[in-house]
Amino acid sequence: MRSQGRLWRRSALVAGAVAVALTASACAGAGGGAGSSGGKSINVLMVGNPQMEDIQKLTADNFTKQTGIKVNYTILPENELRDKVTQDVATGAGRYDVVTVGAYEVPIWAKNGWLHETSSYAAKDTAFDQADLLKPMVQSLTGADGKQYAVPFYGESSFLMYRKDLFAKAGLTMPEHPTWQQVAGYAAKLDDKSKGTSGICLRGLPGWGEVFAPLTTVVNTFGGTWFTKDWKAQVNSPQFTKAVDFYVNLIKSHGEPGAAQSGFTECLNSFGQGKSAMWYDATSAAASVEDPKTSKVAGKVGYVYAPVDQTKYSGWLWTWAWAMPKTTKKADNAWKFISWASSKDYEKLVGSKLGWSRVPDGKRTSTYQIPEYQQAAKAFYQVTLGSIEHADPANPGVQPRPTVGVQFVGIPEFADLGTKVSQSVSAAIAGKTSVQQALNDGQKLADQVAGKYR
């Protein structure tokens, strides 16, 4: 979920390389890094989110000391990671033994035979406790053959974070289930340019997993969809247009400075430093927001369900998960790492060493029963769990869908389609084009994709 510029040029090159792989084996793919080294070491490629930075700090003194297995990490911003891991897996380069992938990639890549299944490893690893994993997360990482192909590191939905102190000062009350219209009203009242505080922070950075993660949930609840059940593109439909118009206008009127280049990380920094009154994003962000070592607003934040318009709930469903590319020659050691990284013991390690609010939650039922975690996460854990449980990948909007996915469409072509349309939407946020032009261009691209399925 991060930086651009050279990324666009790289994406074009990657798209060409991946297109060859897709023609040969019918799907999406990306990679990079130092090749698998000999001895007891593994290479792990992961997204640069706070939870991953935490595990990097804890690995040597814990996992490596216990197992003798050295872990060589490569950490990248989300957009760059997606390019790199897809290229590596699709082309069979085999540079990595473990990679972080999401709920979008796993079923597609499993179908292509690009990943090791993890079900058999989990079945033999009694300490791992597979039954403790939350069912929505397991389902999102399961292939068409019923086998699991990745293990969740943490799971998330999306919710609205808001500054309780600013709301109280302004005499405002946030409902547990706000509408987007209410949120826009609050943003207008709390926007204070003289103090450097925006009314809200929303992602505007190009990328299907960046701006279109929150924006597609807005589209869903406004009655829109990327495709109808019979594969008719709907990108410039009245409902889709209304949602994007609303989102873009809200950012331009009351959003953060430089919004067209703001992704998850930038909004985390803005909100955490007290420069935004609200932030709609991943439930996993709360761990960093509530960390007094890095956040200026820890203890001052309220959490409510994702804003809605026509639906009762609108939060997304996502997990960053550990997967083993089929090309790894170190699957047993890779599983030892995955098992440790997603274990109950690892959660307790994070809690005791870094603070219980930083536990990579959203994947295990038992997490929500730990007294220390409940105390540290009391501001957000119930809304987090409720948001995950109410996310509906099969029916996230008001009409039937051709595939599963809340904030994405579960087809290989969506990564490229969503990213291209996102670039136009980001340009609209920057004032370089209109929303209507951006969506008219997107409609043509979506129609080409839909034609493959009709």
C-alpha positions as CSV (number, residue, x, y, z in Angstrom):
1,M,0.0,0.0,0.0
2,R,2.6,2.6,-1.0
3,S,4.9,4.6,-3.3
4,Q,4.5,5.4,-7.0
5,G,6.3,7.1,-9.9
6,R,8.9,4.5,-10.9
7,L,6.3,2.0,-9.8
8,W,4.2,2.7,-12.9
9,R,7.1,2.0,-15.2
10,R,7.9,-1.1,-13.3
11,S,4.3,-2.2,-13.4
12,A,4.3,-2.0,-17.2
13,L,7.4,-4.2,-17.4
14,V,6.0,-6.7,-14.9
15,A,2.7,-6.8,-16.8
16,G,4.6,-7.8,-19.9
17,A,6.5,-10.5,-18.1
18,V,3.4,-11.8,-16.3
19,A,1.4,-11.8,-19.5
20,V,3.7,-14.5,-20.9
21,A,3.2,-16.6,-17.8
22,L,-0.5,-16.1,-17.9
23,T,-0.7,-17.3,-21.5
24,A,1.1,-20.4,-20.6
25,S,-0.7,-21.3,-17.4
26,A,-3.8,-19.0,-17.3
27,C,-3.5,-16.6,-14.4
28,A,-1.8,-13.8,-12.4
29,G,1.7,-13.7,-10.9
30,A,5.2,-11.5,-9.4
31,G,8.8,-11.8,-7.4
32,G,12.4,-10.7,-6.6
33,G,15.2,-10.8,-4.0
34,A,18.2,-12.9,-3.2
35,G,18.0,-16.5,-4.2
36,S,17.4,-19.3,-1.7
37,S,20.7,-19.8,0.1
38,G,22.1,-23.1,1.4
39,G,22.1,-24.3,5.0
40,K,19.4,-23.7,7.5
41,S,18.1,-20.4,6.2
42,I,15.0,-19.3,4.3
43,N,14.2,-16.2,2.3
44,V,11.0,-14.4,3.2
45,L,9.4,-11.6,1.1
46,M,6.8,-9.6,2.9
47,V,4.8,-6.4,2.8
48,G,6.1,-3.5,4.8
49,N,3.2,-3.2,7.3
50,P,3.9,-2.6,11.0
51,Q,3.1,-6.2,11.9
52,M,5.8,-7.4,9.5
53,E,8.3,-4.9,10.9
54,D,7.5,-6.4,14.4
55,I,8.2,-10.0,13.3
56,Q,11.5,-8.9,11.8
57,K,12.6,-7.5,15.2
58,L,11.6,-10.7,17.0
59,T,12.8,-13.4,14.7
60,A,16.5,-13.8,15.5
61,D,16.2,-13.9,19.3
62,N,13.3,-16.3,19.2
63,F,12.6,-18.3,16.1
64,T,16.2,-18.6,15.0
65,K,17.4,-19.3,18.5
66,Q,14.8,-22.0,18.9
67,T,15.3,-23.7,15.5
68,G,18.7,-22.6,14.1
69,I,16.9,-21.4,11.0
70,K,18.1,-18.0,9.8
71,V,15.4,-15.8,8.1
72,N,16.5,-13.4,5.4
73,Y,13.8,-10.8,5.1
74,T,12.9,-8.6,2.1
75,I,10.3,-6.0,3.0
76,L,8.6,-3.9,0.3
77,P,5.7,-1.4,0.1
78,E,2.5,-3.1,-0.9
79,N,2.4,-2.1,-4.6
80,E,6.0,-3.0,-5.1
81,L,5.5,-6.3,-3.2
82,R,2.6,-7.2,-5.4
83,D,4.7,-6.8,-8.5
84,K,7.6,-8.6,-7.2
85,V,5.9,-11.6,-5.6
86,T,3.7,-12.1,-8.7
87,Q,6.6,-12.0,-11.1
88,D,8.6,-14.4,-8.9
89,V,5.8,-16.9,-8.4
90,A,4.4,-16.7,-12.0
91,T,7.8,-17.2,-13.7
92,G,9.0,-19.9,-11.2
93,A,12.1,-17.9,-10.3
94,G,12.2,-19.5,-6.9
95,R,13.9,-16.7,-5.0
96,Y,11.7,-17.0,-2.0
97,D,10.7,-19.8,0.4
98,V,7.8,-17.8,2.0
99,V,5.9,-14.8,0.7
100,T,3.1,-12.7,2.0
101,V,0.0,-12.9,-0.2
102,G,-3.6,-11.9,0.3
103,A,-7.0,-13.3,0.0
104,Y,-7.3,-12.2,-3.6
105,E,-4.2,-14.1,-4.9
106,V,-4.4,-17.4,-3.0
107,P,-7.4,-19.1,-4.7
108,I,-6.2,-18.0,-8.1
109,W,-2.6,-19.1,-7.6
110,A,-3.7,-22.4,-6.0
111,K,-5.6,-23.2,-9.2
112,N,-2.5,-22.5,-11.2
113,G,-0.4,-24.9,-9.1
114,W,1.9,-22.1,-7.9
115,L,1.6,-22.7,-4.2
116,H,2.3,-25.6,-1.7
117,E,-0.9,-26.6,0.1
118,T,-0.6,-26.1,3.8
119,S,-3.4,-28.3,5.0
120,S,-1.2,-31.4,5.3
121,Y,1.4,-29.5,7.3
122,A,-1.1,-28.0,9.6
123,A,-2.7,-31.5,10.2
124,K,0.6,-32.9,11.4
125,D,1.5,-29.9,13.5
126,T,-0.7,-30.4,16.5
127,A,0.7,-27.4,18.4
128,F,-0.5,-25.1,15.5
129,D,-4.2,-25.6,16.4
130,Q,-5.8,-25.2,13.0
131,A,-9.3,-25.4,14.4
132,D,-8.6,-22.1,16.3
133,L,-8.4,-20.1,13.1
134,L,-11.4,-17.9,12.3
135,K,-13.5,-19.5,9.6
136,P,-13.8,-16.5,7.3
137,M,-10.0,-16.3,7.1
138,V,-9.6,-20.0,6.4
139,Q,-12.2,-19.9,3.7
140,S,-10.5,-17.0,2.0
141,L,-7.3,-19.0,1.7
142,T,-8.8,-22.2,0.5
143,G,-8.6,-23.4,-3.1
144,A,-11.3,-25.0,-5.2
145,D,-10.1,-28.4,-4.1
146,G,-10.9,-27.7,-0.5
147,K,-7.3,-27.5,0.6
148,Q,-5.8,-24.5,2.3
149,Y,-2.9,-22.8,0.5
150,A,-1.7,-20.1,2.9
151,V,-1.9,-19.4,6.6
152,P,-3.2,-16.1,8.0
153,F,-0.6,-13.9,9.8
154,Y,-3.3,-11.4,10.6
155,G,-6.8,-10.7,9.4
156,E,-8.8,-7.6,9.0
157,S,-11.9,-5.9,7.9
158,S,-12.3,-2.1,7.7
159,F,-13.8,0.4,10.1
160,L,-13.9,4.1,10.8
161,M,-11.4,5.6,13.3
162,Y,-12.2,9.0,14.8
163,R,-10.7,11.4,17.4
164,K,-13.0,11.3,20.4
165,D,-11.5,14.5,21.8
166,L,-12.1,16.5,18.7
167,F,-15.7,15.2,18.4
168,A,-16.4,16.1,22.1
169,K,-14.9,19.5,21.6
170,A,-17.2,20.1,18.6
171,G,-20.2,18.6,20.3
172,L,-20.5,15.8,17.9
173,T,-21.6,12.2,18.6
174,M,-20.4,9.3,16.4
175,P,-23.0,6.5,15.9
176,E,-21.9,2.9,15.9
177,H,-23.0,2.5,12.3
178,P,-22.5,5.9,10.6
179,T,-23.6,6.7,7.1
180,W,-21.2,8.1,4.6
181,Q,-23.3,11.3,4.5
182,Q,-22.9,11.7,8.3
183,V,-19.1,11.1,7.9
184,A,-18.9,13.8,5.2
185,G,-20.8,16.2,7.5
186,Y,-18.4,15.5,10.4
187,A,-15.4,16.0,8.1
188,A,-16.7,19.4,7.1
189,K,-17.1,20.5,10.7
190,L,-13.7,19.1,11.9
191,D,-11.6,20.2,8.9
192,D,-9.2,22.9,10.3
193,K,-6.6,23.9,7.8
194,S,-5.3,26.6,10.1
195,K,-4.2,23.9,12.6
196,G,-3.1,21.5,9.9
197,T,-5.9,19.0,10.6
198,S,-7.9,17.5,7.8
199,G,-11.4,16.3,8.4
200,I,-10.6,12.8,7.2
201,C,-7.8,10.7,5.7
202,L,-8.7,8.4,2.8
203,R,-6.4,6.6,0.5
204,G,-5.8,8.1,-2.9
205,L,-2.7,6.3,-4.0
206,P,-3.0,4.3,-7.2
207,G,-3.2,0.5,-6.8
208,W,-6.1,-1.9,-6.8
209,G,-5.1,-2.7,-3.2
210,E,-4.6,0.9,-2.3
211,V,-7.3,3.5,-3.3
212,F,-9.7,0.8,-4.5
213,A,-9.6,-1.1,-1.3
214,P,-11.7,1.5,0.6
215,L,-13.3,2.9,-2.5
216,T,-14.8,-0.4,-3.7
217,T,-16.5,-0.8,-0.3
218,V,-18.0,2.7,-1.0
219,V,-19.1,1.6,-4.4
220,N,-20.7,-1.6,-2.9
221,T,-22.8,0.3,-0.3
222,F,-23.8,3.0,-2.8
223,G,-25.4,0.3,-4.9
224,G,-22.6,-0.2,-7.5
225,T,-20.5,-3.1,-8.7
226,W,-17.6,-3.7,-11.1
227,F,-19.6,-6.4,-13.0
228,T,-23.1,-7.7,-13.0
229,K,-23.7,-11.4,-12.4
230,D,-23.8,-12.0,-16.2
231,W,-20.5,-10.1,-16.7
232,K,-21.7,-6.7,-17.9
233,A,-19.2,-4.0,-16.9
234,Q,-20.6,-1.3,-14.6
235,V,-17.7,1.1,-14.0
236,N,-19.4,4.2,-15.4
237,S,-22.9,3.2,-14.2
238,P,-24.8,5.9,-12.2
239,Q,-24.2,4.0,-8.9
240,F,-20.5,3.5,-9.4
241,T,-20.1,7.1,-10.6
242,K,-22.0,8.4,-7.6
243,A,-19.8,6.5,-5.2
244,V,-16.5,7.7,-6.8
245,D,-17.8,11.3,-7.1
246,F,-18.6,11.2,-3.4
247,Y,-15.2,9.8,-2.4
248,V,-13.2,12.1,-4.6
249,N,-15.2,15.2,-3.6
250,L,-14.8,14.3,0.1
251,I,-11.0,14.0,-0.2
252,K,-10.7,17.2,-2.3
253,S,-12.9,19.1,0.2
254,H,-11.8,17.8,3.5
255,G,-9.1,15.2,3.0
256,E,-5.4,15.2,3.7
257,P,-2.8,17.2,1.7
258,G,-1.2,15.2,-1.2
259,A,-4.1,12.7,-1.1
260,A,-3.3,11.3,-4.6
261,Q,-0.1,10.0,-3.2
262,S,-1.5,8.8,0.2
263,G,-1.9,5.1,0.9
264,F,-2.2,3.1,4.0
265,T,1.2,4.2,5.4
266,E,0.7,7.8,4.7
267,C,-2.8,7.9,6.3
268,L,-1.5,6.0,9.3
269,N,1.2,8.6,9.7
270,S,-1.3,11.5,9.3
271,F,-3.8,10.1,11.7
272,G,-1.3,8.9,14.2
273,Q,0.4,12.3,14.3
274,G,-2.9,14.0,15.0
275,K,-3.2,15.6,11.5
276,S,-6.6,14.0,10.6
277,A,-9.9,13.9,12.6
278,M,-11.1,10.6,11.0
279,W,-9.6,7.7,9.0
280,Y,-11.5,4.9,7.2
281,D,-9.2,2.0,6.7
282,A,-8.1,-1.5,7.9
283,T,-9.0,-2.7,11.4
284,S,-5.4,-3.9,11.7
285,A,-4.3,-0.2,11.8
286,A,-5.6,0.1,15.4
287,A,-2.6,-1.7,16.8
288,S,-0.3,1.1,15.6
289,V,-2.8,3.8,16.4
290,E,-3.0,2.7,20.0
291,D,0.8,2.3,20.4
292,P,1.9,5.2,22.7
293,K,5.5,4.8,21.6
294,T,4.7,5.9,18.0
295,S,1.2,7.4,18.0
296,K,0.3,10.9,19.4
297,V,-3.4,9.9,19.5
298,A,-3.2,6.7,21.5
299,G,-6.1,6.5,23.9
300,K,-8.0,9.3,22.1
301,V,-9.5,7.3,19.3
302,G,-13.0,5.7,18.9
303,Y,-13.8,2.9,16.5
304,V,-17.1,2.2,14.7
305,Y,-18.3,0.0,11.8
306,A,-17.5,0.9,8.2
307,P,-19.8,3.7,7.0
308,V,-22.8,2.7,4.8
309,D,-25.3,4.0,2.4
310,Q,-27.7,1.2,1.1
311,T,-26.2,-1.8,2.9
312,K,-26.2,-2.7,6.6
313,Y,-22.5,-3.4,6.7
314,S,-19.7,-2.5,4.2
315,G,-16.4,-3.6,5.7
316,W,-13.9,-5.5,3.6
317,L,-12.4,-8.9,4.3
318,W,-8.7,-9.4,4.0
319,T,-5.8,-11.3,5.4
320,W,-2.1,-11.0,4.8
321,A,-1.0,-14.6,4.8
322,W,2.1,-16.7,4.6
323,A,2.4,-18.9,1.5
324,M,5.1,-21.3,0.2
325,P,5.8,-21.0,-3.5
326,K,5.9,-24.4,-5.2
327,T,9.5,-23.6,-6.2
328,T,10.9,-23.6,-2.7
329,K,13.2,-26.5,-1.9
330,K,12.9,-25.8,1.8
331,A,9.2,-26.4,2.5
332,D,9.8,-28.1,5.8
333,N,11.8,-25.2,7.2
334,A,9.4,-22.7,5.6
335,W,6.5,-24.4,7.4
336,K,8.3,-24.2,10.7
337,F,8.5,-20.4,10.2
338,I,4.9,-20.1,9.1
339,S,3.7,-22.2,12.0
340,W,5.7,-20.1,14.5
341,A,4.7,-16.7,12.9
342,S,0.9,-17.5,13.0
343,S,0.9,-19.3,16.3
344,K,-0.7,-18.5,19.7
345,D,2.8,-18.4,21.2
346,Y,3.9,-15.7,18.7
347,E,0.9,-13.6,19.7
348,K,1.9,-13.9,23.3
349,L,5.5,-13.0,22.4
350,V,4.4,-9.8,20.7
351,G,2.1,-9.0,23.6
352,S,4.8,-9.4,26.2
353,K,7.7,-7.8,24.2
354,L,6.0,-5.1,22.2
355,G,2.6,-4.6,23.8
356,W,-0.8,-6.4,23.6
357,S,-2.3,-3.8,21.3
358,R,0.3,-4.8,18.6
359,V,-0.7,-8.5,18.5
360,P,-1.4,-9.5,14.9
361,D,-5.1,-10.3,15.5
362,G,-8.0,-11.1,13.3
363,K,-7.1,-14.8,12.7
364,R,-7.6,-16.8,15.9
365,T,-10.7,-17.2,18.1
366,S,-8.5,-17.6,21.1
367,T,-6.9,-14.1,20.7
368,Y,-10.2,-12.5,21.7
369,Q,-10.2,-14.5,24.9
370,I,-6.8,-13.3,26.3
371,P,-7.4,-10.9,29.2
372,E,-4.3,-8.9,28.5
373,Y,-5.3,-8.4,24.9
374,Q,-8.9,-7.5,25.8
375,Q,-7.6,-4.9,28.1
376,A,-5.1,-3.4,25.7
377,A,-7.5,-3.6,22.7
378,K,-10.7,-2.7,24.6
379,A,-11.3,0.3,22.4
380,F,-11.4,-1.7,19.1
381,Y,-11.4,-5.5,19.5
382,Q,-15.1,-6.0,19.5
383,V,-15.7,-3.9,16.5
384,T,-12.8,-5.6,14.7
385,L,-14.2,-9.1,15.3
386,G,-17.8,-7.9,14.5
387,S,-16.6,-6.4,11.2
388,I,-14.8,-9.6,10.2
389,E,-17.8,-11.7,11.1
390,H,-20.2,-9.5,9.1
391,A,-18.1,-9.2,6.0
392,D,-19.8,-11.1,3.1
393,P,-17.5,-11.8,0.1
394,A,-20.3,-13.5,-1.8
395,N,-22.9,-10.7,-1.4
396,P,-21.1,-7.5,-0.5
397,G,-23.5,-5.1,-2.2
398,V,-27.1,-4.9,-3.3
399,Q,-27.0,-7.2,-6.4
400,P,-25.7,-10.7,-7.3
401,R,-22.0,-10.9,-8.3
402,P,-20.2,-13.1,-10.7
403,T,-17.4,-13.9,-8.3
404,V,-16.5,-13.5,-4.6
405,G,-14.7,-10.5,-3.2
406,V,-15.7,-7.5,-1.2
407,Q,-13.0,-5.0,-2.1
408,F,-11.8,-6.9,-5.2
409,V,-13.2,-9.1,-8.0
410,G,-11.8,-12.6,-7.7
411,I,-10.4,-13.0,-11.2
412,P,-6.8,-12.8,-12.4
413,E,-7.4,-9.8,-14.6
414,F,-8.7,-7.6,-11.7
415,A,-5.2,-6.7,-10.4
416,D,-4.3,-5.0,-13.7
417,L,-7.8,-3.6,-14.3
418,G,-8.1,-2.2,-10.8
419,T,-4.7,-0.7,-10.9
420,K,-5.2,1.0,-14.3
421,V,-8.6,2.5,-13.2
422,S,-7.1,3.5,-9.9
423,Q,-4.5,5.6,-11.8
424,S,-7.2,7.6,-13.4
425,V,-9.1,8.0,-10.2
426,S,-6.0,9.2,-8.5
427,A,-5.6,11.7,-11.3
428,A,-9.1,12.9,-10.6
429,I,-8.2,13.4,-7.0
430,A,-5.2,15.4,-8.0
431,G,-7.5,17.5,-10.3
432,K,-5.8,16.3,-13.5
433,T,-9.0,14.7,-15.0
434,S,-12.7,14.4,-14.2
435,V,-14.3,11.4,-12.4
436,Q,-16.5,10.9,-15.4
437,Q,-13.6,10.7,-17.8
438,A,-11.7,8.4,-15.4
439,L,-14.7,6.0,-15.2
440,N,-15.5,6.2,-19.0
441,D,-11.9,5.0,-19.6
442,G,-12.3,2.4,-16.9
443,Q,-15.5,1.1,-18.5
444,K,-13.7,0.3,-21.7
445,L,-11.1,-1.7,-19.9
446,A,-13.7,-3.5,-17.8
447,D,-15.7,-4.4,-20.8
448,Q,-12.7,-6.0,-22.4
449,V,-12.2,-8.1,-19.3
450,A,-15.9,-9.0,-19.1
451,G,-15.9,-10.1,-22.7
452,K,-13.6,-13.0,-21.7
453,Y,-16.2,-14.4,-19.3
454,R,-19.5,-13.7,-21.1
